[in-house]
Amino acid sequence: MSEVLFNDAIDAKLAQIEDLFSQSLEKVLSEVLAKSCSVAREGPFGFDFPTIKGLFPDQAIVMSVHLTEESTGELKFLLEPTVAAFFADLARKGDGTAAFSAKEHLDTIQEMISQTLDAYATALSSQFERKIVFGDVRAVLLDISPADFAENNWVWSRHKIDLDGDRLLIKLVSHAMVHGLAEEKAAIEGEEADSSRPGTMEAEDPDRVLRDMALLLDIELPITIELGRTSLLIREILSLGPGAIVELDKLSGEPVDILVNDKKFAQGEVVVIDENFAVRLTEILRPDERLKALKD
């Protein structure tokens, strides 16, 4: 890495952070896709929006996630829609040739990044000897602009995924995360950080998460409660009439499925409140279970 971003000590720790991500991404992709792949890192580099825009002149899949617990900072991931479609289609047992569909592929690629971040957080926690936790991943399809990166200073890296050709994932790290991880580790090891360099990191605005969430609060998503299913012959359907009983594939007392945007999200039990039916949530599916549901 020839470009000096902060100082030699912090830049070395930042390179370690990026290598841990490459290793986590390679491991998760190989497991989820049941295909051997390799991931090579280029960077980190200082953030320059025209350079990033040149990589994504049209729309990009943008995924954002914040550190939680005692750490601050933000990550962003950028993918071309065709690349997202390739990985999502393979994860759903396709051959990787499906055209991009936001409805079909955004949830799947979001789950894959969530699983990668779980592995990444474990590796970071071991490296920095304290618990590192990432929040939920939020994926959107948009035509990126400087406003999408305005609230933080960033460094970025290319992660080239070698699987039937090179597939590019761009990872951006906020200065707040670098400050909280790389600079802290360098100081612990006795390597004094150069705080006089231009672009010294600033703490992240604590209200950022709330502002980001506010952008989503008015988006409507359909929620479906599925009591059960069955299959009937056409002759049986034609014979149905008032009073007919259709037996479902679930026993009385079994949990019902809660689907958000037609994807299984949780399970619950049916209750009655003020003469209205309702559902009490009993279990929220883990990210890996939600990804499995997308494949099935």
PLY file of the C-alpha trace (Angstrom):
ply
format ascii 1.0
element vertex 296
property float x
property float y
property float z
element edge 295
property int vertex1
property int vertex2
end_header
0.00 0.00 0.00
1.96 3.02 -1.22
-0.54 5.75 -0.35
-0.13 7.08 3.22
-3.60 7.60 4.68
-2.99 8.32 8.38
0.48 7.18 9.47
2.53 4.01 9.07
1.24 2.38 12.26
-2.45 3.03 11.64
-2.19 2.19 7.94
-0.65 -1.19 8.84
-3.54 -1.97 11.20
-6.03 -0.81 8.60
-4.51 -3.25 6.10
-4.97 -6.05 8.66
-8.63 -5.07 9.08
-9.16 -5.27 5.32
-7.38 -8.64 5.08
-9.66 -10.03 7.79
-12.66 -8.94 5.74
-11.30 -10.57 2.57
-10.78 -13.82 4.46
-14.28 -13.68 5.96
-15.86 -12.93 2.57
-13.96 -15.77 0.89
-14.99 -18.26 3.61
-18.69 -17.33 3.60
-19.03 -17.23 -0.19
-17.36 -20.63 -0.54
-19.74 -22.11 2.04
-22.96 -20.44 0.88
-22.37 -20.99 -2.83
-20.71 -24.40 -2.41
-18.04 -23.18 -4.83
-14.36 -22.52 -4.24
-13.45 -18.86 -4.70
-10.65 -16.49 -3.74
-10.74 -12.83 -2.72
-7.89 -10.40 -3.39
-7.66 -6.94 -1.82
-6.49 -3.69 -3.41
-6.13 -0.63 -1.19
-7.12 0.95 1.12
-7.22 4.25 -0.71
-8.25 7.75 0.27
-11.87 8.46 -0.63
-12.51 10.29 -3.88
-16.11 10.36 -5.08
-15.36 10.76 -8.84
-13.27 7.57 -8.65
-16.08 5.65 -6.94
-18.66 7.06 -9.36
-16.47 5.97 -12.26
-16.78 2.38 -11.02
-20.57 2.70 -10.80
-21.69 5.14 -13.51
-25.23 3.80 -13.39
-27.03 2.33 -10.41
-25.28 0.44 -7.62
-26.35 -1.85 -4.80
-25.39 0.08 -1.66
-25.33 -1.69 1.71
-24.77 0.26 4.92
-24.08 -1.05 8.42
-23.01 0.55 11.70
-20.89 -0.74 14.53
-22.79 -1.18 17.79
-21.98 -1.79 21.46
-18.99 0.29 22.58
-17.61 1.01 19.11
-18.58 3.65 16.57
-18.23 3.77 12.83
-19.87 2.70 9.60
-19.20 0.40 6.67
-20.59 0.68 3.17
-20.48 -1.97 0.44
-21.07 -1.28 -3.26
-21.89 -3.88 -5.92
-22.97 -3.67 -9.52
-26.52 -5.05 -9.92
-25.24 -7.70 -12.36
-22.71 -8.90 -9.78
-25.37 -8.98 -7.07
-27.62 -10.98 -9.40
-24.79 -13.46 -10.09
-24.15 -14.25 -6.42
-27.81 -14.16 -5.40
-28.80 -16.50 -8.24
-26.06 -18.98 -7.24
-27.20 -18.80 -3.61
-30.74 -19.61 -4.73
-29.43 -22.72 -6.56
-29.42 -21.04 -9.99
-26.58 -21.01 -12.49
-25.65 -17.35 -12.00
-27.16 -16.12 -15.26
-30.36 -14.54 -13.92
-31.04 -10.89 -14.76
-31.02 -8.60 -11.74
-34.32 -8.27 -9.89
-34.50 -6.06 -6.82
-37.40 -8.11 -5.46
-35.63 -11.43 -5.97
-31.99 -10.56 -5.25
-31.65 -7.68 -2.76
-32.72 -9.75 0.25
-30.40 -12.61 -0.70
-27.30 -10.47 -1.21
-28.10 -8.61 2.00
-28.18 -11.91 3.90
-24.86 -12.97 2.38
-23.22 -9.74 3.54
-24.83 -10.21 6.99
-23.25 -13.65 7.30
-19.91 -12.26 6.14
-20.10 -9.54 8.78
-20.82 -12.14 11.47
-17.58 -13.92 10.55
-15.77 -10.57 10.21
-16.93 -9.42 13.67
-15.61 -12.65 15.20
-12.22 -12.15 13.54
-12.06 -8.49 14.58
-13.03 -9.32 18.16
-10.16 -11.80 18.35
-7.70 -9.38 16.73
-8.59 -6.39 18.93
-9.38 -8.36 22.10
-12.80 -6.83 22.66
-16.29 -7.49 21.41
-17.06 -6.07 17.96
-20.71 -6.10 16.88
-22.28 -4.92 13.63
-25.87 -3.77 13.31
-28.35 -4.83 10.65
-27.42 -4.47 7.00
-29.56 -2.13 4.87
-29.40 -2.66 1.09
-30.79 -0.26 -1.51
-30.51 0.19 -5.27
-29.63 3.77 -6.18
-27.69 6.11 -8.43
-24.96 7.17 -6.01
-24.22 10.84 -5.39
-21.85 12.76 -3.07
-24.73 13.14 -0.60
-24.64 9.38 0.05
-21.15 9.75 1.56
-21.37 13.24 3.03
-21.71 12.48 6.74
-18.38 10.66 7.15
-14.82 10.72 5.93
-13.92 7.42 4.28
-11.21 5.08 3.08
-12.06 2.37 0.57
-10.78 -0.92 -0.84
-11.46 -3.15 -3.81
-12.14 -6.79 -3.03
-11.84 -8.84 -6.22
-13.75 -12.12 -6.01
-12.38 -14.74 -8.38
-15.35 -16.95 -9.27
-16.01 -17.58 -12.96
-14.17 -14.33 -13.60
-13.44 -11.32 -11.37
-16.41 -9.84 -9.49
-15.81 -6.54 -7.71
-17.02 -5.58 -4.23
-16.15 -2.09 -2.97
-15.84 -1.70 0.81
-15.77 1.72 2.47
-14.72 2.27 6.10
-15.54 5.48 7.96
-12.75 7.35 9.70
-14.69 6.85 12.94
-14.24 3.08 12.63
-10.54 3.47 11.80
-10.20 5.71 14.85
-12.00 3.22 17.08
-10.10 0.13 15.92
-6.85 0.69 14.06
-5.67 3.78 15.91
-6.58 2.32 19.29
-4.71 -0.91 18.56
-1.65 1.00 17.37
-1.64 3.01 20.59
-1.94 -0.14 22.72
1.11 -1.57 20.97
3.07 1.60 21.68
2.91 3.08 18.20
1.96 6.72 18.63
-0.64 7.95 16.12
0.13 11.11 14.17
-2.86 13.26 15.12
-1.50 16.30 13.27
-2.14 14.89 9.77
-4.86 16.58 7.70
-8.13 14.64 7.84
-7.79 13.63 11.51
-10.71 11.37 12.36
-13.73 12.80 14.14
-16.21 10.91 16.29
-19.37 9.85 14.51
-22.56 11.81 15.11
-24.52 9.70 17.66
-27.80 10.68 15.96
-26.73 9.24 12.58
-28.49 5.90 13.05
-31.73 7.63 13.98
-31.53 9.87 10.93
-30.86 6.89 8.65
-33.77 5.00 10.12
-36.04 8.01 9.65
-35.60 7.60 5.89
-37.23 4.17 6.09
-40.06 4.75 8.53
-42.69 5.61 5.91
-41.95 2.63 3.64
-44.81 0.12 3.64
-44.13 -3.63 3.54
-46.85 -6.29 3.30
-47.02 -8.70 6.25
-48.69 -12.06 5.68
-49.66 -14.54 8.40
-49.69 -18.08 7.01
-51.77 -20.54 9.02
-50.91 -23.48 6.79
-51.00 -24.91 3.28
-52.42 -27.84 1.40
-52.75 -29.14 -2.17
-56.02 -30.23 -3.80
-56.90 -31.78 -7.11
-58.88 -29.62 -9.48
-61.90 -31.91 -9.06
-61.67 -31.44 -5.27
-61.51 -27.66 -5.62
-64.55 -27.66 -7.91
-66.48 -29.68 -5.33
-65.90 -27.14 -2.56
-68.91 -25.23 -1.29
-70.22 -23.46 1.82
-69.54 -25.59 4.87
-66.72 -27.55 3.24
-63.64 -28.14 5.39
-60.11 -27.79 3.98
-57.51 -29.53 6.13
-54.14 -27.74 6.38
-50.66 -29.18 6.88
-50.26 -27.86 10.44
-51.52 -29.25 13.70
-53.59 -27.24 16.13
-51.29 -25.23 18.38
-48.35 -25.20 15.97
-46.75 -21.77 15.35
-47.86 -19.81 12.31
-45.42 -18.28 9.84
-45.00 -14.50 9.55
-43.86 -13.36 6.10
-42.56 -9.86 5.35
-42.62 -9.00 1.65
-43.35 -12.71 0.95
-40.16 -13.81 2.79
-40.38 -15.82 6.02
-39.27 -13.58 8.88
-40.62 -15.04 12.12
-43.04 -17.44 13.78
-45.81 -16.72 16.24
-49.01 -17.83 17.89
-52.55 -16.69 17.15
-54.26 -14.68 19.90
-57.50 -12.72 20.18
-57.45 -9.08 21.28
-60.71 -7.13 21.58
-62.49 -9.66 19.34
-59.80 -9.27 16.65
-57.32 -11.93 15.65
-53.65 -11.06 16.24
-50.31 -12.85 16.30
-47.79 -12.82 19.13
-44.21 -13.19 17.86
-42.41 -16.12 19.47
-39.30 -16.43 17.32
-37.36 -14.25 14.86
-35.40 -16.20 12.26
-31.61 -15.89 12.34
-29.89 -14.43 9.23
-28.70 -17.87 8.10
-32.23 -19.27 8.45
-33.65 -16.38 6.44
-31.07 -17.04 3.71
-32.05 -20.73 3.66
-35.70 -19.69 3.30
-34.77 -17.59 0.27
-33.09 -20.60 -1.36
-36.03 -22.98 -0.80
0 1
1 2
2 3
3 4
4 5
5 6
6 7
7 8
8 9
9 10
10 11
11 12
12 13
13 14
14 15
15 16
16 17
17 18
18 19
19 20
20 21
21 22
22 23
23 24
24 25
25 26
26 27
27 28
28 29
29 30
30 31
31 32
32 33
33 34
34 35
35 36
36 37
37 38
38 39
39 40
40 41
41 42
42 43
43 44
44 45
45 46
46 47
47 48
48 49
49 50
50 51
51 52
52 53
53 54
54 55
55 56
56 57
57 58
58 59
59 60
60 61
61 62
62 63
63 64
64 65
65 66
66 67
67 68
68 69
69 70
70 71
71 72
72 73
73 74
74 75
75 76
76 77
77 78
78 79
79 80
80 81
81 82
82 83
83 84
84 85
85 86
86 87
87 88
88 89
89 90
90 91
91 92
92 93
93 94
94 95
95 96
96 97
97 98
98 99
99 100
100 101
101 102
102 103
103 104
104 105
105 106
106 107
107 108
108 109
109 110
110 111
111 112
112 113
113 114
114 115
115 116
116 117
117 118
118 119
119 120
120 121
121 122
122 123
123 124
124 125
125 126
126 127
127 128
128 129
129 130
130 131
131 132
132 133
133 134
134 135
135 136
136 137
137 138
138 139
139 140
140 141
141 142
142 143
143 144
144 145
145 146
146 147
147 148
148 149
149 150
150 151
151 152
152 153
153 154
154 155
155 156
156 157
157 158
158 159
159 160
160 161
161 162
162 163
163 164
164 165
165 166
166 167
167 168
168 169
169 170
170 171
171 172
172 173
173 174
174 175
175 176
176 177
177 178
178 179
179 180
180 181
181 182
182 183
183 184
184 185
185 186
186 187
187 188
188 189
189 190
190 191
191 192
192 193
193 194
194 195
195 196
196 197
197 198
198 199
199 200
200 201
201 202
202 203
203 204
204 205
205 206
206 207
207 208
208 209
209 210
210 211
211 212
212 213
213 214
214 215
215 216
216 217
217 218
218 219
219 220
220 221
221 222
222 223
223 224
224 225
225 226
226 227
227 228
228 229
229 230
230 231
231 232
232 233
233 234
234 235
235 236
236 237
237 238
238 239
239 240
240 241
241 242
242 243
243 244
244 245
245 246
246 247
247 248
248 249
249 250
250 251
251 252
252 253
253 254
254 255
255 256
256 257
257 258
258 259
259 260
260 261
261 262
262 263
263 264
264 265
265 266
266 267
267 268
268 269
269 270
270 271
271 272
272 273
273 274
274 275
275 276
276 277
277 278
278 279
279 280
280 281
281 282
282 283
283 284
284 285
285 286
286 287
287 288
288 289
289 290
290 291
291 292
292 293
293 294
294 295
